[in-house]
Amino acid sequence: MKSNHQQTESQPDFPTRFRSFKKLTGLSTRQIAERIDAPVDVLKHWERGGLPRGMALLRLMVLANRTQDGMDTLFPLLAADIRKLDARR
């Protein structure tokens, strides 16, 4: 657990990763909101430091997974864990 905590500290914060994801996809906040069926205000909250939760988080993960390098951009630790699990198969 401690090593994960140290890794987390070295990762950019979520608003920075979210802005990087927007650049990667070329989508605006409004377009991402439409694709994940979430209010634009929710995404603006993420840009100010809030963390995604519930169905919005799940749909954002699906969108990121469908975007090349999206999971690595938005959820780098999760993407690394998924690769480790896939390697074990």
C-alpha positions in Angstrom: 0.0 0.0 0.0 2.8 2.4 0.9 4.4 2.0 -2.6 1.1 2.9 -4.3 0.8 6.0 -2.2 4.2 7.1 -3.2 3.4 6.5 -6.9 0.2 8.5 -6.5 2.2 11.5 -5.2 4.3 11.5 -8.4 1.3 11.4 -10.7 -0.2 14.7 -12.0 -3.4 15.7 -10.2 -6.7 14.8 -11.8 -7.5 18.3 -13.3 -4.1 18.2 -15.1 -4.7 14.7 -16.4 -8.3 15.7 -17.5 -7.0 18.7 -19.4 -4.4 16.4 -21.0 -7.1 14.0 -22.0 -9.1 16.8 -23.6 -6.1 17.8 -25.7 -5.5 14.1 -26.6 -9.0 13.7 -27.8 -9.5 17.2 -29.2 -12.9 17.2 -27.5 -14.3 20.2 -25.5 -15.6 19.8 -22.0 -19.1 20.0 -23.4 -18.4 17.3 -25.9 -17.0 15.0 -23.3 -20.0 15.7 -21.1 -22.3 14.7 -23.9 -20.4 11.5 -24.6 -20.5 10.3 -21.0 -24.0 11.6 -20.4 -23.0 13.9 -17.5 -23.9 17.6 -16.8 -21.2 20.0 -18.0 -21.1 21.4 -14.4 -19.8 18.1 -13.2 -16.9 18.2 -15.6 -16.2 21.8 -14.7 -16.0 20.6 -11.1 -13.4 18.1 -12.1 -11.4 20.8 -13.8 -11.4 22.7 -10.5 -10.1 19.7 -8.5 -13.2 17.5 -7.9 -12.9 13.8 -8.5 -15.2 11.8 -10.8 -17.7 9.5 -9.0 -20.5 7.1 -9.8 -21.8 6.5 -13.3 -19.9 9.6 -14.6 -16.6 8.0 -13.6 -17.6 4.7 -15.1 -18.6 6.3 -18.4 -15.4 8.4 -18.4 -13.3 5.2 -17.9 -15.1 3.6 -20.9 -14.4 6.7 -23.1 -10.8 6.7 -22.0 -10.5 3.0 -22.7 -11.8 3.6 -26.3 -9.3 6.4 -26.8 -5.7 5.5 -27.7 -3.6 6.4 -24.7 -6.7 7.6 -22.9 -6.4 5.3 -19.9 -2.7 6.1 -19.5 -3.5 9.8 -19.6 -6.5 9.9 -17.3 -5.9 6.9 -15.0 -2.1 6.0 -15.2 -2.0 3.8 -12.1 -5.1 1.9 -13.1 -3.8 1.4 -16.6 -0.5 0.1 -15.2 -2.5 -2.3 -12.9 -4.6 -3.5 -15.9 -1.4 -4.2 -17.9 0.0 -6.2 -15.0 -3.2 -8.3 -14.8 -3.2 -8.9 -18.6 0.5 -10.0 -18.5 -0.4 -12.6 -15.9 -2.9 -14.3 -18.2 
